[in-house]
């Protein structure tokens, strides 16, 4: 989809330490319903989408629409005392104007305390692109206010499993907006689909399919659906992970005995063994340097997270708190490690985050049986799979712990979420 857009600025110890989750207050912001100059009602409420985006980040708390004292749609209509009375720190207003078969959106953000305009912007597209335009407004607003690039225009992969009988289950690989909207099917199979992962270019995905009655890694081009089988080794073929430049895949093979991590150059198909240990090594995740791989191993007796340099072969243990730490994911700045964690003496698996500079670790989820965490490319949000009322569901949580909410998805068991990179 092509949008025409513009915006302008107007104005420690080696061992881990367990700390509690911070609960400071989010920034109040008013996202006023956008003015609409057309006759027929629009299919999407743009301001509602923007407000939910900003809330999901955990940084902002939208003012409820029913509490708004006025509904400005442009700068001259903003009455600052109205918003000061509501405690809003910022106000976002906008107008949607029809232009032939397209829509043009003008929007502006204001600082209530200083009574100054923060920035203005515009974006154009078709009615079918209203959600794209809303996410663009969210991205622009978030970046102008925080200095962090917004991640609301990203996508998500996940797998659904619908069981019709004991011997009849349908697995579907879905791609949707990050918030679960506009899901489309990329692949259906009667055999399990596991570990879908976006390539860094956002145009390809890797996943594991059991369509040959045994696990094999495939790469699929999203736009054309063209697929290529990457592995066909004896035993386990699993957990694919793209290198930062997108020309290599790390994955797990048991071809030489127990599961080990390997890296394949996708151009030459040259295979390099990365780990070599009698324990199980699995769930690789690349560091930004293209040389470091984080992984899960039980070489210390129970699953913990390690990292290795694929050139030197050096291995370093990363996690120490708890009797189970697995499925490592890094924030974009590589300051935060997200994982599935279990405390000593407990049986529940939860999502936890570890500050890699201080080694402080805190619980992020308040559910149990959590799995498959995936991190937004800007590091502000996490999506993970869990179970609620006996069904597999996805939960979106802000990394600061302020927001936790289920993501609306299709029927069936939902699992294996994976966040896309930035797509624009």
Secondary structure, DSSP 8 states (H G I E B T S, - for coil): ---EEEEEE----SS-EE--------EEEEE---EE-SSS--SS-HHHHHHHHHHHTTSEEE--GGG-S----SGGG--HHHHHHHT-SEEEEEEEEEETTEEEEEEEEEETTTTEEEEEEEEEE-GGGHHHHHHHHHHHHHHHHHSS---TT-EEEEEEEEEEETTEEEEEEEEEETTS-S-EEEEEESS-EEEEEE-TTSSEEEEEE-TTSS-EEEEEETTT--EEE----SS-EEEEEE-TTSSEEEEEE-TTSS-EEEEEETTT--EEE----SS-EEEEEE-TTSSEEEEEE-TTSS-EEEEEETTT--EEE---SSSEEEEEEE-TTS-EEEEEEE-TT----EEEEEETTT-EEEE--SSSS-EEEEE-TTSSEEEEEEEETTEEEEEEEETTSS-EEE----SSEEEEEEE-----
